[in-house]
Every structure is written in C-alpha cells, then in structure tokens.
C-alpha cells in the first residue's frame, strides 16, 4: 500500500498493462476460435474435393482430346442427319413455293392439282374414280378456311410428288387418298367428321412427330397393283427427294377382280408323250396396298433445342 502511494504512476502503468494483456488474450482467444472453425471448414472442403476427385477425376489431356473428338464427330453426324432430313431439290422447291392467302386462290390451286393428277394417272394407265379428288373431296365447291390454307396447300404439294411417283410405277387402280386434318384446336372427332372421306387419324405410336423438334403431316394412299409396283414406289420414296417416312403397309390380295392380270410365269416341260407343256411356277396376284407415310419438317435448331 505504501508502495502504491509512493509510486502511483508506476502502479497505474501496471494496471493498464495488465488490462491490455487481458484484452489481447481475449482477442487471441476469439481469433483462435475463428481460425479453428476456418480450419475445420477447410478440412471438410478438402475431404469433399478428394471424394469428388475419386468419383470423377480430372481427365488427362489425352482423355480431353478424345472427348473433344467424340463431340465434334457427334456434331458432324447431327449436322449430316439434319441435312438429309431436309430432303432434296423437291423439298427445296416446296419450301420456296408461294402459298395462297385467299380462299378463292386456294380453291383454284387445288383444282389445278386435281387436273395434274388426273393427267398423270391417264398417261400411266392408272384407273381412278370419276369423281376422284386425290385427297381433297372437302373442297369441291369452295376453298379451305383461311387459317387452314397453308396446311391444306402444303398437303396438296406433298401429295402431288407422292402420287406422281406412284403413278410412274403404274399401279392398276388408285383406291383412296387420305390425309390428317389440320390441327386447328378442334377435337379429333370433329376434325374427322369435317374431313369426311378425306381424313384419317394417324395413331400416335406410328408418328415420328416430336413437338418442338419434328413437325409432321400424315397421309394414307391405297392402290391396287402388283408387288413390283409397291417395291418401285417405296424405292422412289426412299431416295428422300421429299422427306417422307413410311410408317405402315397393309396388304390384302385381290383375286378374280375385273381387270386383274391372268398371265403366269411358267417353265416348259417335256411330257412322256414327247409334247412340251407349260407348267405354272408363280401365279401373279394383284393386291390392295394401303401405305401410311408422313412428311417431316424439322424445327429450327436453337441453343436449347438441338435434339
């Protein structure tokens, strides 16, 4: 006590120094706690990073190059597929074709289409019904509704190509031409009713349509002829001048019908009497063929839609 009284400033200095040590000690304690928590987080992150590296290790330069080559090859294949699916010159002509905007103009465009098909059938000796409209009986007296004009005219352009190719293969008779009705927000039953004898519904399981990626228009053509006619027509469609994909083929033999061929493929055989005889080998039989196909149109590729 005497020392404090004799040296007050010294004592005050000691108190201040002690207080400072306490404050610094507490600060160091807090800092240590913060550092420990940081070290704990760092350790956890290192463990997570190690686990990720074990699951998905960073690829070596060789692997990276191989992956890049695979991606480039896939992109090249995809580009080639898109180019192929766009079709050939006929598809380009169709894309560039002018579509009427007025019902009257659409009516005359369909009338011209019917006349062209009648001429093609006549030149190739294909029998057609007297009132055949080649898929467009609904528009004998008037054109399609304005909102349906683009789809209906496009369907006539597609059928012009398909039927011209079929007639060139010389079937005996055209039985029917059907098409899917334009999607205008109406129920399917109503569309079928309004389509009359022109319309049919393509089963979803048969369609290649993928909303946002591939748009399609469906068609069904029925004709009578020999198997060679079907083979020739399918080979022509397979050339993909127009992007048409065959989805189903139904076959029903026709026998004893007027106009059906009666000649046979035969071989000459010499009998016991020495006389030659013709022995039938194959009896050609005409059939009804019902071919369902789709016209495909790709949506433009975008960053989020490259399919």
Helices and strands as residue ranges (DSSP letters): H 2-6, H 8-55, H 61-85, H 89-96, H 103-123, G 137-139, G 146-148, H 149-168, E 173-179, H 188-195, G 196-198, G 204-206, E 214-225, H 227-238, E 244-253, E 265-270, E 276-282, E 287-298
